[in-house]
């Protein structure tokens, strides 16, 4: 008998993710536009993003330990309520002389909260689902993120251009509180804890237990995470830092064009999530190397168009098309990789392992943001010197890891 995917708990989780992700997207879109308009520097913008990522890297292991020790519903409710309060306080403290500082502090605080929430949400899915439904459950959550990425930039750009930053922040506050309300009605069993063991001992033992599982019992997972981290270095640098800089600073287009670009990427992610769900029983681990090859191939024309004497709208259109194709491939790779790890992890370790997933895969992001921020500032008039070599490197990596994915297939790590 096929297990029902949309149970009450999972439906509430999904509805909460709709509100939370939408609030996050419109907030970060507005903040990115504000910083770029104020400074005009990709390096400053990238440095703020990198600074905000560091707490996630450092604190995710603690978030995973907490997710395996405390009721996950209670964690999510508390963290989303705190997120709403942080954004509300930041909006009230905004002034012309302290705006960049307030934005930096806000992003750091949201990163701290995200370090605890991300592994908790990821741990909830295998707790609510089994078998192929884990892949489908992850695909649905990914589709929600993609739909939010599709709609939020359009609405965010309209709100930002029409009213400014503070109304967008207010909308984000409402979204976080709505998320906490949905999560309040999720029913998950309490996780028993051994009160005889001290907090320091719990953290130490759980950390070592998770590390031993990843590095020794399932060493292929650790290698997979290192690969994801390397790809993140390139993709985050080009997409998160490069795309807004290309659209607004190099091509001289306004926030509405960037909002349309973000929405197009969101639509591509939706298609990628749907494709991943449809390919649940058809896509083998071996095919994951192909998605990396595709990633690299489509980044090359994004840079190559700047060598041609074309209009800025043509350059804009080709870049958006190329980045959308990258997003499609990256989405499939991400969903299957995450599901693979979840399926191979026992429930009592899922929070810790998901935390290590977040830590290892995110650790390359600050470096990528800083490096590519400097590169785009330095080669702003010749971005092909950034995009084309990056595409070639990702393409080569995809070819080199083919043998690794064949080995994963032989060990049947991915559910047939």
PyMOL commands that set and color helices and strands:
alter all, ss='L'
color gray80, all
select helices_A, chain A and resi 8-39+42-67+72-93+99-128+132-163+165-184+199-217+219-250+255-278+285-307+312-343+347-378+384-400+402-410
alter helices_A, ss='H'
color red, helices_A
deselect
rebuild
show_as cartoon
